[in-house]
Amino acid sequence: MINYEPPFLPYGRQNITEDDILAVTEVLRSNWITQGPVLPAFEQAIAAKVSVQYAIGVNSATSALHIACLALGLGPGDYLWTTPITFVASANCGRYCGAEVDFVDIDISTGLMSIPCLEHKLEIAESVGKLPKVIVPVHLAGSSCDMEAISSLSKRYGFSILEDASHAIGGTYKKQKVGSCRNSSITVFSFHPVKIITTGEGGMATTNIPELSDYMRDIRNHGIVRDKKRFHYEEAGPWGYEQQNLGFNYRITDLQAALGLSQLKQLEYIVDERNRLLENYRKLLINLPMELLSIPEDVRTAGHLAVVRFLSASRQKHKQIFQLMRSANIGVQLHYSPVHLQPYYRNRGFNVGDFPVSETYSSSVISLPLFPGLTEEDQKRVVAELENALLKSL
Ligand SMILES: *Cc1c(COP(=O)(O)O)cnc(C)c1O
């Protein structure tokens, strides 16, 4: 067990206020602690916040990715493409549906899916008749991918876009809110405690397409439909409901929704703070041989992670620096180890060298602590320890 007491600094943590606690206890005292009025209120609040028609709350972003892939018709014989530099869930959702997963290499300076690599891979895939059905761009560290470029490719090659915005609620792309689905079919958010806002565990899918919304809403709850107008058969009795599809229990509770609804009030503050802290790091790191991830033009990042990339460090030095930081009570983390090199994906045929930029990236980045409440002294301590680690590892 890691001791999370000071002086330990985790890379990320939740920011729970007294108002949040009150909001949850209010639900505990009410008549509904699971499927009551708070989830619809939370869904509407998110939809309004990110300027989208529909929002479907579920118990995790992983569940949201799964029902989104099903809604997009992904199945055996299909391909889902994502980036190797993401959490495994962005790829696994394709496997849940029986589809094959493949990856597109990244841009080293942003860590995001590379558009030239995507274009190149699509050309090849078209020539061999293996075009993807769904592409999952991941807004790593809270910064949106180039969605207009991906959207224009989707029109040419006929794939659907599922944005994994687990890191990116509160961010914008060309002044449009991440989650507005201007350039995609569905966007997914995570409300895990290390993310921007939290519900404990939880996730949300957003879309502007009513059929996708209805389908996801049904299958998050076993595929059950209660609206008589949508019944396939005449109702047997006043107790009736129909199971029309094979769904799951991916429901999120009103307790969690109350936390989320309350947390949402802090979204602007949290994103501003994260951007301010990132800017501080940028200044503090100015003389060190490392760089924070670049944020693309026209993007306001949600500032989920402070990822720094060593400009001259070898693989060995990277590991050493990581260990030295951990022993100095700085909870650095790696975002991410390339997904294609996880044993599960190696067993499916992927290998070292398949996505070289992602592999180089992974052996040269670490995430520094970043969360509202991190002080100037904390940040100076992190950077001083980083300097120490660099010297010691020479
Ligand atoms: C956290 C995360 C997920 C999964 O989120 P859960 O809510 O924990 O299921 C998916 N994709 C990315 C990029 C993530 O960071």
The ligand as an SDF file (V2000), in Angstrom:
LIG
                    3D

 15 15  0  0  0  0  0  0  0  0999 V2000
   -9.8960    6.2770  -17.1590 C   0  0  0  0  0  0  0  0  0  0  0  0
   -9.9870    6.0020  -18.5880 C   0  0  0  0  0  0  0  0  0  0  0  0
  -10.9300    5.1270  -19.1320 C   0  0  0  0  0  0  0  0  0  0  0  0
  -11.8170    4.2700  -18.2920 C   0  0  0  0  0  0  0  0  0  0  0  0
  -12.5190    4.9890  -17.3570 O   0  0  0  0  0  0  0  0  0  0  0  0
  -13.3480    4.2470  -16.2190 P   0  0  0  0  0  0  0  0  0  0  0  0
  -14.3840    5.2580  -15.8370 O   0  0  0  0  0  0  0  0  0  0  0  0
  -12.3710    3.9640  -15.1180 O   0  0  0  0  0  0  0  0  0  0  0  0
  -13.9200    3.0070  -16.7920 O   0  0  0  0  0  0  0  0  0  0  0  0
  -10.9960    4.9950  -20.5060 C   0  0  0  0  0  0  0  0  0  0  0  0
  -10.1640    5.6680  -21.3140 N   0  0  0  0  0  0  0  0  0  0  0  0
   -9.2320    6.5090  -20.8300 C   0  0  0  0  0  0  0  0  0  0  0  0
   -8.3590    7.2570  -21.7900 C   0  0  0  0  0  0  0  0  0  0  0  0
   -9.0980    6.6840  -19.4510 C   0  0  0  0  0  0  0  0  0  0  0  0
   -8.1480    7.4900  -18.9730 O   0  0  0  0  0  0  0  0  0  0  0  0
  1  2  1  0
  2  3  1  0
  2 14  2  0
  3  4  1  0
  3 10  2  0
  4  5  1  0
  5  6  1  0
  6  7  2  0
  6  8  1  0
  6  9  1  0
 10 11  1  0
 11 12  2  0
 12 13  1  0
 12 14  1  0
 14 15  1  0
M  END
$$$$
